[in-house]
Amino acid sequence: MLATLLTKVVIAAIVLIILLALLGRRILRSGVFLFIFFFIYISDNFLMVVTIQYPSLQLIPARTWEGYLTSNWSGKLYSIVFAFVLLYFSRRVLSRDEIGLTLRQKEGSLLACGLVILTLTGWARIVGINSPKGKFDILTLGYLALMPALNEELVYRGCLLGILNKLLPQKINLFGAWMGWGAVVTSLLFSLLHGFGFNNDLSIYIDAIALRNSFVSGFIFAWLRERSGSLLMPVIAHGMEDFFFFLPRML
């Protein structure tokens, strides 16, 4: 548990240093938003860790696939509920549209987003076919298709990206989506959470492939969020990527 918590703290420190450099003198006017940003990040990861550490908190028992992939249903559910509660109390500073909590899609975005999702899904399937195999587990597949997408898109492409878009509003048009530093920073954070950490002996491990793939996926999810104006497309993309990456590994 110590190694996991240390990983989350170090990642938070890295992101904070980057944000301080990007904000410059604006840091004095950004305190409230930075507090909310890191409070959401820390709370999300704390709930993940605690529900695994203390099984009595698990509404649905956690499962492990092939010794490394844990289906933490309860941690994800707790985080989703917590995020909605926090967003309710923060609604005056962070609106639903800024988070992407709408089913309404920007005009002309469906075709572009659909093509990106299909491409991402095809890429995930190819990578999955060429990855190590394991036993078929329908409950793990169900978890992968639903919970990471719902939880992580709400937190990273919803709450955290919405906050950074307010702090760092400068954007460029990237293939029809207005993208800024918020997309880059949240993608880096997403990448570090998947490919950087400390082992139990507190030695550092770095998975370069996981870092690269998670950054690319995170940036694509952010693009879908900005292009469509909604979290719906990144949620669909995230769920399909995870599902079609692991399905061929289980067959």
N, C-alpha and C positions, 0 to 999 in steps of 0.2 A: 504493500500500500504506500509506503514511504517513497519508493521509486516512482510510482504513478503520480503521486501528488507533486513530487519535485519536478517531474516532466511538465505538468500543467503550469506550474509557477514559472519555470524557466521560459516556456513558450510565451506566457503572458508578458514577461519582462522583455523578450525580444520584440514583440509587437508594440509594446509601450515605447521602447526606444525609437522604433520606426515612426510611430505616430508623433512623438515629440519632434523628430526631425522634420516631418512633413508639415506640422502645424506651426512651428516657429513661434512667433509672438502671439499667434491666435490661441495658444495654449491657455492663457489666462481667462479666455471667454469660453473655454471648452470643458471646464471641470465637471459640470453636471452630466454632460453627454459621455465623457470618458468614464465617469463613475458607473453610469448605467451600462455602458459597453462591457466593462470588465466584470461587473456584478453578474450580468447575464452569462458571460463566458465561464466564470468561476462556478456559478451555481449549476450550470448545465453539466460541467465535468465532475463536480462534486457529487451530484446525484448519481451519475454513472458509476463512480467509484464506490460510493457508500452502499448502493443496492447490491453490488457484487460482493463486497466485504461482509455484509450482514444479510444473509439469505432470508431472515425473518421479515425483511422489508419487501420481499418479492411477492407481488400479487400473482404473477405467473413465474414459475421456476425458470431460472436461467438455464440455457443449454449451451454446450460447447461442441463445435464441429471440428473434427480432426485435431483436437488438442489446442487450437488457438483462436478460433472464431466463436465469440460468445454472443448468444442471442439474449441481450439484456432488455427484455420487454418492459419490465417495470421501471428501470431507469429512464428509458426513452419516454414512457408515459408520464412519469413524474415531471420530467423536464418540459414536456409539452404543456402540461397543466400549469406549471410554474410560469412559463413564458407568457401564457395567456393572462394569468393573474397580474403579472408585472406590467404587461402591455396595457391592461385596463387602467391601472393606476398611473401609467405614463402617457395616457392617450392625448393629453394636452400638449405634449412636446414631441410626440411621435404618432402621426396619424396612420390610419389603416392603409391608405394609399402609399405612404412612404415605406410601409412594411411589405406591401404586396398582398394584403389580406382581402382579395377580391377575386371573383371568378371572371370578371370582365377583362377581356383581352384587348390590347391596343389594335386598332384597325390595321389590317395587312400583316399581322404578326403570325397568324396561324400556320401559313405555308412554310415560312422561314423556320419557325420553331419546330414544326413537324419534321422537316428535312434534317435539322440538326439532331433531333432526338433519334431518328432512324439511323443516322450515321454513327452516333455515339453507341447505340445499341448493337449495331453490327460490329463495331470495333471491340466492344466488350465481349461479344460472343467469340470472336476470333482469338482474343487473348485468353479467354476461358478454356477454349479447346486445347490450347497449347500450354496450359498450366497443370500442376499436379492434381491428380484425381483423389476423390474421397467417396465415402458412402452417400447414398441418396437419403436426404432428410427433408421431408416436405415442410415440417415446422420451421426449420431454419430458412428454407426458401421463402415461406410466407413472411417470416420476420424481415428478411432482406428486401422483399418487395414493398414493405409497408413502413416499418418503424424508422430506419435510418433516414429515409426520404422525408417523412413527416416531421421528425424531430430536427434533423440537421438543416433542412431548408428553412424551417421556421426560425431557427436560431441564427444561422450563418448568412443565408441570403435574405432573410426577413429582418430580424431585429438588428444584428450587427452591421449588415450592409446598409440598412436604413439609417442607422446612427452615423456611420462614416460618410454617407452621402450628404448629411447635413453639415458635418465638420469639414469635409473636403469636397465642395460642390463642383470644382472644375472637372469638366468631362470632355471627351472627344467622341465623335460618332464612329462606331466600329460596326460596319455592316448593318446599319440600321438601329443599333442600340447605343444609347449614350452611356459610355463607360468612364469611370474615374478611378482615383486611387483607392476608393472604397472596395471596388471589385478586386484590385490587386492585393490589398492587405488581407481581406477576408479569405482569398484563395491561398495566400501564403500561410495564414493561420490554419486553414483546413489541411494544407499540405503537411505542416509540422506535426499536427495531431496524428497524422497517419504514418509518418516516416521518421520521426525523431523521438528519442526518449532515453530513459535511464534503465539499465538492467537492475536486478535485485542487489547486485554488489555495487551499485551506483556508478558503474562504468557507462559511458555514452554509446548508444547504438544509432546508426544512421542507415536507413534503407533508401538508397538513391532512387530506385525505381518507384517505390511508393510515394516518395516526395514529388517526383515528376508527374506521375499519373494523377495524384490527388490534386496537385496544383492545376493541371490542365482540366480535370473534371470540374473542380471548383470554379474555375474561370468560365467554363461553358455554362454551368448552372447560373452564375451571375449574369452572363450574357442573356440567357433565356429570361431571367427575372427582369432585366432592364428592357429587353426587346418587347416582352409581352405586357409588362406592367403588373404582373401577377406572380404569385408563388406556385400556381398550378403547373405551369410548364416545367420548372426545375424539379418539382416533386415527382412528376411523371418520369422525367429523364433520369433522375437519381434512382428511383425504384426499378426502372427497366435496366439501367446499367448494372446495378447490383444483381438483379435476378438473372440476367442473361450472361453475366460473368461466371456465376456459380452453377447455373443449371448444367452446362456441358461438363463441368468438373464433377458432377454427381451422377452422370449417366455412363 
